């Protein structure tokens, strides 16, 4: 049974994949369906959903189109989630690989460095970093990446420590392959399955972190995001419930979809574990 067949056996993963594809399509179509800036005031404020043609989700406190903000915000959330996860992997995978392969003092030094970041609550550190660097897409991506890489490093280290004494690794050493070649060509490819699963969950966590930062007013002031929409609507939640409801549902569905897809990837890439759980 191939990868796709195993993935398709998990109905939750298929539902998550459909939701995720719909959100990606929403982000792609945003400039086509709403070519004007989502910050532009286009109608009277507090227009309820489905009351006026062209404004299916109503308008916000400034008369901006909620549907336009929601679709443009999808692009921002997905971009930050994917890029920050990529940066976190670029930091965590090499550090974990070096620590797990060499062990000894190198492992001790790198793990103490990793533990330093883990002693500080992720969200608190992200707030401090964004506040220092000034809120922008770049600073948010860097802040999320900096607080996200330690689990990657620990996972990769554990995988490398379990594989570094396998027969094929010893054979590679005997034929004279360098340490870098063994790490990149022999061991790292065999650790990709758990890394891919973790990466899918990290994207979901990054989207939540970005939303929380934007909710607190630490988002990029030049781009519309779901977190900003919820934060801007918190003072009028009783008067205009839809302003926080729709972006909140968007965040919920995106994070849920990514978690379901991550679970499906785990089952597809680790069929033995999937059978044990069932």
N, C-alpha and C positions, 0 to 999 in steps of 0.2 A: 504494500500500500504506500503510495507516494505522499509527499508533503501536503499537497492540496486536498487529497482525499481525507487525510487525517484531520486537517483543519476544518473541512466541511462537516465532519462528524459532530463538531461542537456547534450546536445551534446558536448558543449565546454569542459565540465568536462571529458567526455569520450575521446576526442581527447587529452586533457592534460594527462590523465592517461596512454594512449598508448605511448605518447612521454616519459613520466617519466619512464615507464617500459622499454622502449628501452634504455634509458640512464643508468638505473640500470643494465640491461643486458650487456651493453657496459663495465661498470665498472667491472662486474664479469668476463667477458671473456678476459679482458685486459692481465692478466698474462698468459693466454693460447695462445692467438693470438700473443702477443709480450712478450715472456718470458725474453728477454734481457732488460737491463736497458734503459729507455727512454732517458737517458743522453748520451748513447753511440753514437759515430760518426760512421755512417754506409755507407755514400755515400758522394759525393761532395756537397758542400753547394749550396743553392738556386736552388735545383732541382724542377722544376714546377710540379704541380699535374698531374697525369695520363701520365707522360712522360716515366717513367721507371717502369717495373714490380716489384711489391713488395713495391712500394712507392706511393700509390694512392693519398695521399695528399702532396706529395713532401717532401723536407727536409728544414731545417732551416739554419740560418746563420753559424752554426757549423757542418752542415752535419748530424744532428739528424733527425730521422723519425718523421714527424709531426703527422702521424696517431697514432704512439705509445704514443707520448706525450699527444695527445687528449684523448685516452682511459684510460691511467693511471691517467690523470688529473681528469677524471670523478669520480674516486674512492676518490680522495682527496677532491673534492668539496662536494660530497654527505656526506662523513664522517664528515667534518667540519660542514656542515649545520645541520646534525642530532644531533651530539654530543653537539654543542653549544646551539642548541634549547632545548635539554634535560636539560642541566645545567641551562639555563635561566628559564625554567619552575620550576626546583627544587628550585630556589631562589624566583621567583615571586609568585608562587602559595601559599606557606606557609605564606609569608608576607601579601599578599592580603587577604587570608582567616582570619588570625588573626586580621588584621585591620578592615575588614568588619564585623566580628562576634562580637568583643568586643566593637568597636566604642570608643567614648570619647577620653581620653588622649592617649590611645594606638594607636588609629587610627590617631590622630594628629601627634604623634611622627613618626610613620612609613611612613605616607604620606610626611612629611617634609624630611625624609631621602630619599624617592623615588624622590621627586622633585629636590633634590640636584643633582642626576644623570641626570635628564632630562634637567637641565639648561645648561649642556655642550653638544655641538653637538656630536652625536654618532660617526661619523667618526673621528673627531679630538681626542676624548677620546680613541678610539681604536688604533689610531696611537701612541699615547703617551704610552699606556699600553704595546703594542707589543715592542716598542723601549726600554722601561725600562726592560722588562722581557727577551729580546733577541728573535729574530724571530725563532719560531718553531711551530709545530702543536699544542702543548699544550698551548703556550702563545696566539696563534691566537684564539683557542677555548675559552679560558678564557676571552680574551678581548671582543670577540663578545658576549659572554654570559653576561658579566658585563654591556654592553651597551644595551642589549636586554630585560632584565628582567622588567624594570619599567612599560611598557605597560601591561605586564602580571599581575603584582601586581594590577594595577588600574582596569583592567577588572574583576579580581577575587573579588576584594573588592566591586565593584559595584554589582556583582551578589550576594555576601553574604549579602550585606545590603538589597537587595530586597527580600531575602528568609528567613532571620533570624527570622522574626515574623510570618511566615506561620503556619497554624494549625498543620501540622505534626511535626514541630520543637517544638512548645509549648507542644505538646503531649509527645514528647521525654523528655522534661525537667520535665514534671509531673511524668513520670514513673521513674525518677532518673538517667537518662543517664548523663554521664559526658560531659563537654564541648568538650573534644577531640573526644569523640564518636559521638557527634552531628555533629561536623565539618566534620569528616571523613566519617561517614556513612549516615548522613541525608542530609547535604547541598552540600558537594563536588560532589557527583555523579550527582546532578542536575545542576551543572555548567560545566560539561565536554564538552557539545556541543560547546559553544563559545571558550573554551580553545583549542579544537581540530582544529577548523577552524583557530584560530590565530596562532597555532603552524605550520600549513602548510605554512602560509604566512611568518612566521619567518624563516623557512628553506630557502626560496627564498631570503630573505633579508640577511641572513648569507652568502649565496653563493656569493652574490654581494659584501658584505663587504670583504670577503676573497679574491675575485678577485681584488678588488681595492687595498688592502694591498699588494698583490703579485705584482701588476702592479707597485707599488711604490718601490719595492725592499724589502718589509718587510715580504715576505713569507718565509716558511721554505726552506732553501737552499738545503736540502737533498731530496725534493720531487718535482715532476713536477706538475704544476697546470696551469689551463687555464689563470689565471691572469698573471702569470710569462711569459707564452708564448706570450701574447699580449704586455706586457711591454718590453720583449726582442726584439720584432719585430717593435717597434714604430719608430725606426730610419731608417728602411728600408721599410717602408710601401709602398712607390712608386715603389721600385725595386722588392719587393716580397709581393704582396698583400695578398697571401694565408696564410702567417704566422700569421697575426692578424685576418683574415676573419673567418677561421674555428673555432678557440677557441671562438671568439666573438659570432658566431652563436650558438655554444654549450651553452654558458652562457645564451643567449637570449632564446633559446628553453627550457632550464631547468627552468629558472625563470618564463617564460610564462606557462609552464606545471604545476608548483606548484601553481601558481595563479588561473589557471582554475580548478584544483583539489580542491583548497580551496573554490572557489565559488560553486562548486558542492557539497562539504561537507556541506556548509552553507545551501543550498537549501534542502539537504536530512535530515539534523538534525533539521532544522527549517521550516517545510512545510508551516506554517501559514504566515511567512514573505515572503516565495517564492511566495505564491498565491497573496499576497498584491502587490509585485513588478510586477507580471505579469498582 
